[in-house]
């Protein structure tokens, strides 16, 4: 029986945790054993779960990262213990996801992987693997990662460092470690990230883009739009929807506030994912909804919206854009990360980041055409490119391909 061993910061929680969980279920259905090692928290899983380290290990690693900017180089004992588990399990494939999160020692792990002769798949959900510090750099336009990080302008962002700046040392050591595994396939989750990799020290590592998909049986046009809009307090107004897990400057929260001041009458912005504190600060003509774990409710909100906007300054592949598309709602998004991969001219628009007046102009343009002219095309695009089952099957093919090369 073949065995898959995945490593991620969380298990069956959050976007990356759910992807790992779905992969585990897929291989189990194909007759494999599945393990997921995680560092922070986990929800019940069909895979066998292994906790990496303890809460105290997380605290010490976080402290080391904050004081010395050595994220990914703590948790030595916890990682050695993890490797002892891997050696006992003897997996056929090791699949890495997010290695940052204060739980894993990359030096210990990659020194092992470079000699273990086990095929490795590494799905990249952000840019941390090829920078000296940050997980994203688009919001500040930094390109030091192309030649060598130093004097990091993002040093106060996650993984936040308050002491010294070790971005140069981190960059050099990560480059040595992450290019040391001969049997590794990198999987960026969008074409934009693949393009960034081609300009980084990981450019010579084999890679295959596999886009994150969603459950299109769940995310589908649903409910009576007029009734849903009435329940939300929108009434007959033109509903402009924005959704995020956490709203802040990099997600474009301030842009929404400014856009609201420019909108014509009989329009309303509905913001999902705001905190109680943020709701109190919203202008009276905006509607704020706290983060919901009720997927059915979220699908109804997506379906009721006339248009979905995402003014994000920092993202890899915004799942909310895909979810809106699947529910038949046209999307206007800033050109951030892989956002441009999601929509085309028949299903939405991609705009320069920060151009709020252009955002308003395009909202009015789509409003003039009417949502009815977009619903079918949006749904068709989601079915063509973002079907979760289809995207996950590409991983199973990749596993088989890597194992066949071993024979």
N, C-alpha and C positions, 0 to 999 in steps of 0.2 A: 504494500500500500504506500502510495506517495504521500509526502508530508510537506505542507506549506507552513513556514514560520514567518509571521509578520511582526514588525516592530513599529510602534507609533506612540505618540505622546499620550493618546487616549484610546479607549476601546469602546466601540459602539456608542460614541458620543461626539457631537460636532460633525462637521463635514468630513474630515479625514478619518475619524473613527468609524463613521457609517460606511465609508468606502471600503475600509479594511474588513468590516463586518460582512458586507455584501460579497467581497471576494472570498472570505472564509466559507460563507454559505454555498457559494458557487462550486468551490472545489470539493466540499463535503458531498454535495449532490452528485459530483463526478467520481466519488469513491475515494477521495483523499482524506487524510487527517489534517486538521487545521489548528494552529496555535497563534495567539496574538499576545505579544509582550507589550506592556504599556507602562507609562511612568506616572501619570497623574490621577486619572479617575476612569472608572469603567461602568457601563451598564451591562445587564445580563446579555450573554453572548452564546451563540451556537458553537463558537470555537472554544478551545481550552485556553484560559487566560493565565498569564504569568505577570505578576507585578514586578517591576524593576525598581529595587530600592524601597525606601520608606519615606514617610513625610519628613523625617529629620534629614534624610539625604537630599530631598528637594530643597529644604531650607538652606542647608550648607552650600549646595550648588548655586542657589540663587544669590546667596551672600557673596560667594566667590565671583560670580558674574557681575554683580553690582559694584563691588569694590575694585576688582582687577580686570574687568572686561574679558573674562575667560569663559564665555558661554560655550558649553559643549565639551569642556575639559575638566569638569568636576565628576562626581559620582563614579570614581574609579572602582571602588570595592563593589558597588552595585552592578557595574557593567561586567566585572570579572565573574560575579555570581551568575549573571545572565548567560555569559559564554559557557559556563559549566553546564547550564541547562541545555543550551543548544547542542553541545557535544554529546549529551546523553540522548537527546531526541533524534539527532542525525537527520535534519530536514533535507529534502531534495532541492528546495528553493527557499532562499531567504528574501523576503520582500520588505524593503525599508519604506517608510513614509516620513513623517516629520520627526527629525532627530533632535530638534531644538525643543526646549520646554523644561530645562533644568533637571533632567533625569538620566542623561546618558553621557558616557565619556567616549567621544568619537575616536580618540587616539587608540584606546584599548579595543574598541569594536573593529576599526578598520585594520589595525595590525593583525587581528585575528582573521578577518575576511580575506585579507591579501594572501593568506597562506592556507585557508581552509578548503580550497578547491570545491566550493559550493557556488552554483550560479546565483547571482544577486540581481534583483530588480529593485530600482530605487525610483519611486514616484515622487516627483518634485511638485509641490503645491505652492512654492514661493521661491525667493531668490537667496535664501540664507546659505545654501550649499556652495555658492561661489562668491560670497562677499566676506569681508573681514569682521563684519558685525551685524548688519541689518538684514531684515527679511524682505524689505522693499526699498527702492531708491527712486522711483519715478516721481514721487511728490516733491523731491528736492533737485531732481535732474542730475544726480551724481553719476559719474562714469569712471570713478577710480577703480572699480572692480575689474575693469577691462585689463589693467596693467599692474595693479597692486594697491590695495587699500592702505591709507594712512590718514591721520587727523580726521577721523570720521565725523562728518557733519550730522549724522543721525545717532550719535552716541547716547543721547538722552531718550531715544525711542527704544521700544522692545527689540532685543533684550537690554533693558536700560542699564547703563553703567554710570555711576556717580563718581568713581575714583579715576584711575588712569585709563588711557586710551591704548589698548593693545591690538587695535585693528590690523596693524601691519603684521605682527607676529601671528595672529589668528589666520590671516590670509595665507601666509607662507605655509603654516602647518596644515591647514585645511586643503590647500592645493596638493601638498605631498601625500596626505592621507587619502583624499577622495579620488586621486588618479592612480592609486596603487593596486586596485582590484582588477585583475585581468578579465574575469568572467562576470562583468557587470553591464547591465542594460539600464540606461536612464530613461524614464518615462515622464516627459513634461506634459502638463495637462492642457496645454494650448499652444498654438503656433507661435504666439508672441514669446512665450517662455522658451520655446525651442530656439527661436532667433537669438534671445539673450544668451543662451548656452553656447551658441556657435561663436560668440564673441568673448567667451570666458575661458578659464583654464580647464573647463570640462569639455571643451569643443571636440577633443579627439575620442571621447567616450561614445560608444554606440548609443543611439537614442531612437525612440519611437514615440511619437505623440499619440496619446490616448485621452480624448476629451472626457471630462466628467459628465455623466448622464444623470437624468432624474427619472422617477417613476411616472411615466406618461399615462398610466391608468389612474393615478392619483391626481396629478396636475393636468387637468383638462377643463375646458369651459364648463361652468357649473352654476346652477341656480338662476333665479329670475333677477336680472340686473337691476330693474327698477325697485324691487322689494329690498334687495341688499343695500342699495344706495340710500333708500329711505331709512333703513335700520341704522346705517352709519351716520345719519344726520346730513347726508350730502343732498338729498332731495333730487331736484331736477338739474342741479348744477353739473358742469363738466368736471369729471373727477380725474385729477392728476395724482397718481399713486407713486410713493417712494417707500422702499422697504430696506431695512438693514438690521443685522443682529445687534449692533451697537452703533449709535450715531455720534459722530464727532467731526472735527475739522477735516480729517482725511476722507471721510465719507461724504463730505459736501453739505453738512447740515447748515452752515452759514449761507451757502448758495441757495438752499431752499427758502430761507427766510427772505433773502433779497429778491428771488424770483417771485415770491408771493406779493411783494410790493409793486410788481410790474404787471401782474395779471389783470385782464379785463374782468368786468362783472360776470356773474354767473359761472365762475370757475372756482374750484377749491382744491387745495393740496391736502391729501391724506397721507400722513407719515406713520408707518408701522415700525415699531422697535424702539420708540423713545421711552425715556424714563419718566417717572412721575414729576421729577424736577424739571425736565425739559418740556413736558406738556404745559406746565404752568408758565413757561417763558414764551410759548408759541403765540403769535398774533391771534386775535380772536376769530379771524376768518379761516384759520387752519385747523385741521382735525388731527389730533395725536392719538395713537393707539399703542399701548405698551406691547412689548414683545409677547408673541403668542406661541405656545407649543401645539396649539390646535391646528393641525394641518388642514382639516376640512374648512375651518373658518378662513384660513389664509387663502385657500384656493378660491373661495367665494369672493374675497376682497380683490384678488387678482382679476377674476372674471368680470367683476362689476366695473372695474376701472376703465375709463376711456383711453387712457394712455399711461404708460409706466416710464418714469424717469430715474436715472441713476447718475448723479453728479459726483461720482467717486474719483478721488485723486490717487488712490492706492489700492490695487486689487490685482489678482492673478486671472481668475476666470469667475466673474460674479454669478453665482448660482441663481440669485434673485432675478437676473435678466432672463435666464433660461426658463425659470418657473413662470414668469409673466408671459413669455412667448408661448409656452405650452398651453396657457389658459386663454390664448387668442388675443392678447393685448399687445399692441405695438410698443416698441421700446426705443427711447432716446437715451443714449448713454455717452458719457465722456470717453474719449479715446485713451483708456487706461488699461494696461495689461492686455489680456485677451478679449476685452469687451468687443473689439471689432470683429472677432471670429464668430460672434453670436448672431448678429443681425445683418441683413442686407437691405438694399433699397426698397424691397417690397414689404419688409417687416419692421422697419424703424430707421434710425439714423445714428451716426457716430459723429460727435462734435469735439472740437478742441476743448481741452480742460479749462474751466474758468470762464468760458464765453457765455455768460448768462443771457445776454441780449439775443444771441443766436439761438440759445435754448428756447427762449420765449417765441422767437420767430418760427422755429420748427414745430413747437407745440401747436401754434395757431394754424400752421400748414396742415398738420395731421388732423386737427380738429375740423378743418374745412373739408377734408376728404371723407371724414366719418369713420368710426371704428369698424363698421360693417365691411368696409373694403379691405380690412386687414385680417380679420379673424381667421379665415380659412388658410391664408398664406402663412400666418404666424404658426398655426398648428402644424401645417405641413413641414415647415422648417424644423420645428422641434422634433417631429417624428423622424425626419431624415438624418439629423445630426446628433441628437441628444437623448436617444433612447438608452436608458440605463442598462437594460439587458444586453443590447448590442455592444455597448462600450465595454462592459465587463467581460463579454466573451472574447474580446481582443486580448485580454490578460491571459485567459486560459490558453489561447493559441500561442501566446508569447512563452508561457511556461513550457508547453510541449516543445516549442522550437528550441529553447535553451537546453532542455533535457535530451532532446535528440542529438544535439551537438556533442553531448557528453559521451554518447555511445560509440 
